[in-house]
Amino acid sequence: SSGEVRLRGINIQQRLIYEGWDDPEQYGEGPVGPPFAQEDFDQLAALGANYVNISHPGLFNEEPPFELNEGSQANLDRLLEMIAQADMFAVISFRTGPGRSEFGFMGVGDDDPFGQSHLNDTVWEDQAAQDAWADMWKHTADRYRDNGIVAGYDLMVEPNANAIFFDTYWPPDFYPAYANTLYDWNQFYPHIVEAIREVDPDTPILVGAMSWSQVDWLPYLEPTDDPRTVYTFHQYTPQDYTHQHPDEQGNLPITYPGALDLDWDGQADSLDRDWLESLLSPVTEFQSAHGRPVAVNEYGVMRFEPGAAEYLNDLMGLLEGLGINHALWAWTSAQVLRYGGMQEFEYRLGPDMDNLTEEVPSELMEVIVSNWEQNTVRPSQVTFISAGQ
């Protein structure tokens, strides 16, 4: 049942490694990277996290005939072993798979021949690819259903056909025009749920809404009758603040709390805890309308944003008040950290954007660790974790 936060943790990002494009010293020899070591998860657990959301390539290839990718499967096996050794739970989340590549997340430009050659979003127009996602998840559930640390299967990280194909970001502009077409996640995902339940009746299933699982699309996500499905959203709003890069003068003018045009009417609004609370109102509406548990398995703010610690503190407090499990974006492996890579959301580096490798104490980490101190449940103490808990 919803109402009690049991899982508080972080995401790790994994993707297929492209030979000749990725630096093997930083991202590893492949086929999936960047590489994590046991110490990465031991440190995370020591800070109090009890949950890792593994944002991972799917186990089937992106191109037909959509066969099992042995390297991807071996990588996931190894990650789960290390997370279990650190006594944390894991959710398996598939970023990519049949008809969907990592480059769909990247915003590939027309002047990027390598990116264009690897861009693949055909899953939204190809019934065979959608069927293969169901087959992939059936295989995955069959493999991991008895793994005591696997607390959930997140079917697809950030479904986004509305944006990729129609540049449409407002649900009423997408529905009902494309309802029940291949572009509609509401007709796609229930087939995956059915396939999983043929082999695994118990493990919770996590489903995010369209438009990269933004909270304002949550009301348009149609629940199935599966009693062990958790509905999710990702929270980086407002991105003008959470993903703010320095301007030409090197300044970061948007602060938290502060003022920002949040409703696109040309007038500045107050960006503060009250605004965040109103932003999250679709969550309580969804919970009361459907009686289903909700979780947020990605959220965060770039570590150097002015007021980032207060933003995270307010947001974490609101998530706790809603009684929903949550995972921050993102934890970086020690190997990548040595190279100063993937560091905008690496809170161990503190608020100085010029610090790319040194772990430093900060108010940001104090906020996170004090929240994680509330964690009491670990795999060594329980045999199974129920939906929404």
C-alpha positions in Angstrom: 0.0 0.0 0.0 1.1 3.6 -0.4 1.5 6.0 2.4 4.8 4.8 4.0 8.2 5.6 2.4 10.4 2.5 2.6 12.9 3.0 -0.3 15.2 6.0 -0.6 18.1 5.8 -2.9 19.6 6.8 -6.2 19.9 6.0 -9.9 22.9 4.6 -11.8 23.0 5.1 -15.5 24.2 2.3 -17.8 24.3 2.2 -21.6 25.8 0.3 -24.5 29.4 1.3 -25.2 30.2 2.4 -28.8 33.7 1.4 -29.9 35.7 4.3 -31.3 33.3 6.8 -29.7 33.7 6.1 -26.0 36.9 6.4 -24.1 37.6 2.8 -22.8 39.6 4.2 -19.8 36.6 6.1 -18.6 33.6 4.0 -19.8 35.2 0.5 -19.8 35.8 -2.0 -22.5 32.1 -2.7 -22.9 29.7 -3.9 -24.0 27.9 -1.9 -21.3 29.3 0.9 -19.1 30.5 2.8 -17.4 31.8 0.1 -15.0 30.8 0.0 -11.4 32.8 -1.8 -8.6 31.7 -3.2 -5.3 33.1 -0.2 -3.5 30.7 2.1 -5.3 27.7 0.4 -3.8 29.3 -0.2 -0.4 29.8 3.6 -0.1 26.3 4.3 -1.2 24.9 1.9 1.4 27.2 3.4 4.1 25.6 6.8 3.4 22.2 5.3 4.1 20.7 4.5 0.7 18.7 1.2 0.6 17.7 1.3 -3.1 19.4 1.5 -6.5 17.3 2.2 -9.6 19.4 0.6 -12.3 18.7 2.6 -15.5 20.0 0.0 -17.9 19.9 -1.1 -21.5 17.3 -3.7 -22.2 18.3 -7.4 -22.5 17.2 -7.6 -26.2 19.0 -6.0 -29.1 17.7 -2.7 -30.6 17.7 -4.0 -34.2 15.8 -6.9 -35.6 15.7 -9.9 -35.0 15.6 -8.5 -31.4 17.6 -11.3 -29.9 19.1 -11.6 -26.4 22.1 -9.5 -25.8 24.3 -11.7 -23.6 26.6 -8.9 -22.7 23.8 -6.7 -21.4 22.4 -9.6 -19.4 25.8 -10.4 -17.8 26.3 -6.8 -16.9 22.9 -6.7 -15.1 23.6 -9.9 -13.3 26.9 -8.5 -12.0 25.3 -5.2 -10.9 22.6 -7.1 -9.0 25.2 -9.2 -7.3 27.1 -6.2 -6.1 24.0 -4.3 -4.9 22.9 -7.5 -3.0 26.4 -7.6 -1.4 25.9 -4.0 -0.3 22.5 -5.0 1.2 20.3 -2.7 -0.9 17.2 -3.3 -3.1 17.2 -2.7 -6.8 14.7 -1.8 -9.5 15.5 -2.9 -13.0 14.6 -0.1 -15.4 15.1 -0.5 -19.2 16.2 2.6 -21.1 16.5 0.9 -24.4 15.5 -2.2 -26.2 13.8 -3.3 -29.5 13.4 -0.3 -31.6 14.7 2.2 -29.1 18.3 3.4 -28.6 20.1 5.6 -26.1 20.3 8.4 -28.7 16.6 9.1 -28.3 17.5 10.7 -25.0 20.3 12.8 -26.3 18.6 15.3 -28.7 20.8 14.4 -31.7 21.5 17.2 -34.1 21.2 17.0 -37.9 24.9 17.8 -38.0 25.8 14.7 -36.0 26.3 11.8 -38.4 27.3 9.3 -35.7 24.3 10.1 -33.5 22.0 10.1 -36.5 23.3 6.7 -37.6 22.5 5.3 -34.1 19.2 7.1 -33.5 16.4 4.6 -33.2 12.8 5.3 -32.1 11.0 2.8 -34.3 9.4 1.1 -31.3 6.6 3.8 -31.5 5.8 2.8 -35.1 6.6 -0.9 -35.2 4.2 -3.5 -33.7 7.0 -6.2 -33.9 9.3 -4.0 -31.7 6.5 -3.5 -29.2 5.8 -7.2 -29.1 9.6 -7.8 -28.6 9.5 -5.4 -25.5 6.9 -7.8 -24.0 9.0 -10.8 -24.9 12.1 -9.1 -23.4 10.4 -8.3 -20.1 8.9 -11.8 -19.9 12.5 -13.2 -20.2 13.8 -10.7 -17.7 11.0 -11.5 -15.2 11.6 -15.2 -15.6 15.3 -14.7 -14.9 15.0 -12.4 -11.8 11.6 -13.3 -10.2 13.3 -15.1 -7.4 16.0 -12.6 -6.7 15.3 -11.3 -3.2 16.7 -7.8 -3.9 14.7 -7.0 -7.0 11.9 -4.7 -5.8 10.5 -3.8 -9.2 10.6 -3.8 -12.9 10.3 -0.3 -14.5 9.0 -1.1 -18.0 10.5 1.8 -20.0 12.5 4.8 -18.8 10.7 8.0 -20.0 8.3 7.0 -22.8 8.4 10.0 -25.1 6.6 9.4 -28.5 4.7 12.6 -28.0 7.9 14.6 -28.1 9.9 12.6 -30.6 7.3 12.4 -33.3 4.9 15.4 -32.7 6.9 17.9 -30.6 3.8 18.0 -28.4 4.2 18.5 -24.6 0.7 19.2 -23.4 -1.5 16.1 -22.9 -4.7 17.5 -24.4 -2.8 18.1 -27.6 -1.8 14.5 -27.7 -4.9 12.8 -26.4 -7.3 11.8 -27.8 -5.7 12.4 -31.3 -3.3 9.5 -30.8 -5.1 7.4 -28.3 -4.9 3.6 -29.1 -2.3 4.1 -31.8 1.2 2.6 -31.5 2.3 6.0 -30.3 0.1 5.6 -27.2 1.9 4.1 -24.2 -1.5 3.4 -22.6 -2.1 0.7 -25.3 1.5 -0.5 -25.4 2.5 -1.1 -21.7 -0.4 -3.4 -20.6 0.8 -6.1 -23.0 4.2 -5.9 -21.2 2.4 -6.3 -17.9 0.5 -9.3 -19.2 3.7 -10.9 -20.4 5.5 -10.4 -17.1 2.6 -11.8 -15.1 2.6 -15.0 -17.1 5.9 -15.9 -15.3 6.0 -13.6 -12.3 2.8 -12.8 -10.4 4.5 -11.0 -7.5 7.3 -8.6 -8.3 6.0 -5.0 -8.5 5.9 -3.4 -11.9 6.7 0.3 -12.3 5.1 2.4 -15.1 5.8 6.0 -15.9 3.7 8.3 -18.1 4.5 9.8 -21.4 6.6 12.9 -22.1 9.6 11.6 -20.1 7.3 10.7 -17.2 6.6 14.3 -16.2 4.2 14.7 -13.4 1.6 16.7 -15.4 1.2 13.6 -17.7 0.5 11.3 -14.7 -3.3 11.9 -14.8 -3.3 10.7 -18.4 -1.7 7.3 -17.5 -4.4 4.7 -17.5 -3.9 2.0 -14.8 -4.3 -1.6 -15.5 -6.2 -4.0 -13.1 -2.8 -5.4 -12.0 -2.8 -4.9 -8.2 1.0 -4.9 -7.9 1.8 -2.0 -10.3 3.3 1.3 -9.0 2.8 4.4 -11.2 5.8 6.7 -11.4 7.0 10.1 -12.4 10.3 11.9 -12.8 10.8 15.3 -11.3 13.2 17.9 -12.7 10.7 20.8 -13.0 11.4 23.6 -13.6 14.3 22.6 -15.8 15.2 26.2 -16.4 16.4 26.0 -12.8 17.4 22.4 -12.2 19.4 22.2 -15.5 20.6 25.8 -15.5 24.0 26.3 -17.1 26.1 29.5 -16.6 25.3 32.4 -18.9 27.9 34.1 -21.1 29.1 36.1 -18.0 29.5 32.8 -16.0 26.4 33.6 -13.8 23.5 31.4 -12.7 20.7 34.0 -12.4 17.9 31.7 -11.4 17.9 30.8 -7.7 15.8 28.7 -5.3 13.8 30.1 -3.7 13.5 32.8 -6.3 11.4 34.3 -9.2 10.9 32.7 -12.6 8.1 32.7 -15.2 6.7 29.3 -14.4 3.4 29.4 -16.4 4.7 31.1 -19.6 2.6 34.2 -19.2 5.6 36.6 -19.3 5.3 37.4 -15.6 7.7 36.2 -12.9 6.2 33.7 -10.4 7.5 32.6 -7.0 9.7 29.5 -7.2 9.5 28.0 -3.7 8.1 25.2 -1.6 4.5 26.2 -2.1 5.0 26.1 -5.9 6.6 22.7 -5.7 3.7 21.5 -3.6 1.2 22.7 -6.3 3.3 21.1 -9.0 2.9 17.7 -7.3 -0.9 18.0 -6.9 -1.5 15.5 -9.7 0.1 12.8 -7.5 -2.6 13.1 -4.7 -5.3 13.4 -7.4 -4.0 10.2 -9.1 -3.8 8.4 -5.7 -7.3 9.3 -4.7 -8.8 8.6 -8.2 -7.2 5.2 -8.6 -6.1 4.1 -5.1 -2.8 3.0 -6.6 0.7 3.6 -5.2 3.0 6.2 -6.8 6.8 6.6 -6.7 9.3 9.0 -8.1 12.3 7.0 -9.4 14.2 10.0 -10.9 14.6 13.5 -9.6 17.3 16.0 -8.9 19.0 19.3 -9.5 22.4 20.1 -10.9 24.7 20.4 -7.8 25.9 23.9 -8.6 22.5 25.6 -8.8 22.0 28.5 -6.3 19.9 27.1 -3.5 20.1 23.5 -4.7 20.3 22.1 -1.1 17.1 24.0 -0.1 15.4 22.8 -3.3 16.3 19.2 -2.6 15.3 19.6 1.0 11.9 21.0 0.1 11.3 18.4 -2.6 12.4 15.5 -0.4 10.1 16.7 2.3 7.1 16.9 0.0 7.8 13.4 -1.4 8.0 12.1 2.2 4.7 13.8 2.9 3.1 12.1 -0.1 4.4 8.7 1.3 6.2 7.7 -1.9 9.5 5.9 -2.5 12.1 8.0 -4.3 15.5 7.8 -6.1 17.8 10.7 -6.9 19.6 11.1 -10.2 22.5 10.0 -10.1 25.4 8.1 -8.6 28.7 8.1 -10.5 31.2 5.2 -10.4 34.6 5.9 -9.0 36.1 5.1 -12.4 34.1 7.9 -14.1 34.5 10.2 -11.2 38.3 10.1 -11.6 37.9 11.6 -15.1 35.4 14.3 -14.1 32.7 12.8 -16.2 28.9 12.7 -15.7 29.3 15.0 -12.7 26.5 17.7 -12.9 24.3 15.6 -10.5 27.1 14.1 -8.5 26.3 15.6 -5.1 29.5 14.3 -3.4 31.4 17.0 -5.4 29.6 19.8 -3.7 28.3 23.1 -5.2 31.6 24.2 -6.9 31.1 23.5 -10.6 34.9 23.6 -11.1 35.4 20.7 -8.8 35.1 17.7 -11.0 36.7 14.9 -9.0 37.2 15.7 -5.3 34.6 14.5 -2.8 33.8 17.4 -0.4 31.4 17.9 2.5 28.5 20.1 1.6 25.0 21.1 2.6 23.7 19.2 -0.4 25.1 15.9 1.0 23.9 16.7 4.5 20.3 17.1 3.1 20.5 13.8 1.3 22.2 11.8 4.1 19.7 13.1 6.7 16.9 11.9 4.5 18.4 8.5 3.9 18.9 8.1 7.7 15.2 7.3 7.8 15.8 4.0 5.9 15.2 1.0 8.1 14.5 -1.8 5.6 17.2 -3.8 3.9 17.1 -7.1 2.0 18.9 -8.9 4.8 15.9 -8.1 7.1 13.0 -9.0 4.8 12.3 -11.7 2.2 10.1 -9.7 -0.1 9.0 -6.1 -0.5 5.4 -5.5 -1.5 4.1 -3.1 -4.1 4.3 0.5 -3.2 6.4 -0.2 -0.1 
